[in-house]
Amino acid sequence: MAQDDVDDVADAQADNSSDFVRSLARGLAVIKAFDRFTPAMTLSDVARKTGLPRAAAGRFLKTLVTLEYASFDGREYRLRPRVLELGMAYFSSFSFIEIANPILEAAARQVEEPCSMGVLDGAEVVYVARHTANRMMSISIALGNRYPATSTSLGRVLLGGLPDAELDALLDRSEIRQVTPLTVTDRHALREMILKGRSDGYCTAEGQLEVGIRSIAVPVRGRDGRFIAAINMGVPATRHTMESLVSQLLPVLRSAASEIEFAIRSRP
């Protein structure tokens, strides 16, 4: 997150609350600056990527090193495994992820295709569980990865669980980028797809973020009937047509979702 983005969020929050801590927002921006493309960075790199002054970036980095969330080799900083504790606090607070894991694993084995779970966070879907099948060719997705909800089957299903007014507001304010020639960017068309998915009980996506990838997803409901997550299977187009997604993979996903929902209802 660039500093301009951090400051925009900070200013918006400050307008609504005197409890907003700008320094915490900037510290989190430093942590988020490290990713698979830039796993190691110099102080100058971090300052440039976050838009923070070097002195401020340096203070945040030194604090992370002191708390053992980052390491410094004299030139570059890296995140240490301890930073995973921040994410695990989220995972451990959601028991349905623990419930879902063995069910997703069994579904993946049954059809030899990867099976994933995602939750909605604003206009993005976040992967919180994933099990891959024994395949030579599998889509590379890691836990915590975030993607535009409008461009994924998981996200479209979850958007269908929103009230109409909330869905419309989210579509209006979302930035929808043309990633591939197949990416749907027309908000009216997306709304129709999402509403159809709500009616059908599943959503599909084809080539939205990567050409040659097809996926299908179904919702997972909590005890109150509201969508708490969605599960999907994303596969190379060489292995499945859109029709075979529905005929072969959809029944497996629906069965897995039902198992997860039953386990959630049965859990004290």
Secondary structure, DSSP 8 states (H G I E B T S, - for coil): --HHHHHHHHHHHHHH-TT--HHHHHHHHHHHH--SS-SEE-HHHHHHHHT--HHHHHHHHHHHHHTTSEEE-SS-EEE-GGGHHHHHHHHHH-HHHHHHHHHHHHHHHHHTS-EEEEEEETTEEEEEEEE--S-SS-----TT-EEEGGGSHHHHHHHHTS-HHHHHHHHHH------STT----HHHHHHHHHHHHHHT-EEEESSSSTTEEEEEEEEE-TTSSEEEEEEEEEETTT--HHHIIIIIHHHHHHHHHHHHHHHHH--
